[in-house]
């Protein structure tokens, strides 16, 4: 143990100090106090606002006879999207409701005749009238959902784009089962995938500039209305919903978009991005001391914008940091300032 320690001390004593005869030409810039307006870049797809999505469901049990649309197809309001044939159970339910209504009607008419002859009480007649109204209501409910028709055509409730088709021809479906999903023609939102490390800087209400991949010169503006609380396992990103300030029919559903989210302003000591170096010990900069020697100082980078980074560390405004030539420096090396880029 003592031998190893002595050997280590000997090696440390023999570690070469910076060669005083080597003078490294470098470009320096002063540390400045700045307020930055950073942004976070993310990518995603055009979609409708969740509140605007429409699901078309089966009005009653039945069998899908025809499907007239496909995913991605544009439809107009009232356009046929599927044919629904009445299932045996639904038809039986309707027939029972109709029989019950017919029986209640006949019974009421008979009791009215008997009441006129003073054969039955008013209470008996009142009960028959209530039973008739209930039977009529049950039959009306069946007719409202179209159970009396052997087959019916389901129509699009709005104009838009078919985003999902949940059935195929021949499928048996139950009442309220989804047939298709529709997105309105005028899209209003973009779902962006944001790096998890950036989520802490985001909040609802922040402005985002959105640019379609197919039209780089076109920009749309929107605001964040929702931030997911979990990472999407397929993308490893966090979904952020941005609603457009104006609706547009020019953006196809599923179009890729680039989003630039404007973060809150941040202020502090700032250095050029190229001044910051990284190794296994962390991030650092070289600062020139009063003797013209480069001194390594650890820093913690923060917000950045336009190649300027806010840093925390043992720096102060006016300190000179090396921005070019820093890759060749070692701590304690003599430097020579130059006024142009080192090549």
MORAPE-V524135 format. One record per helix or strand. SS is the DSSP state (H for helix, E for strand). FROM is the first residue (numbers start at 1). TO is the last residue. If there is no record, write none. Layout:
BEGIN
ss=SS from=FROM to=TO
ss=SS from=FROM to=TO
END
This chain:
BEGIN
ss=H from=2 to=13
ss=E from=23 to=30
ss=E from=32 to=36
ss=E from=39 to=47
ss=H from=50 to=52
ss=E from=54 to=57
ss=E from=62 to=67
ss=E from=74 to=75
ss=E from=80 to=86
ss=H from=88 to=116
ss=H from=122 to=144
ss=E from=151 to=155
ss=E from=160 to=165
ss=E from=172 to=173
ss=E from=178 to=184
ss=E from=187 to=194
ss=H from=196 to=201
ss=E from=207 to=212
ss=E from=219 to=231
ss=E from=238 to=248
ss=E from=256 to=262
ss=E from=266 to=272
ss=H from=273 to=275
ss=E from=277 to=279
ss=E from=282 to=288
ss=E from=293 to=305
ss=E from=308 to=313
ss=E from=320 to=324
ss=H from=326 to=328
ss=E from=334 to=337
END
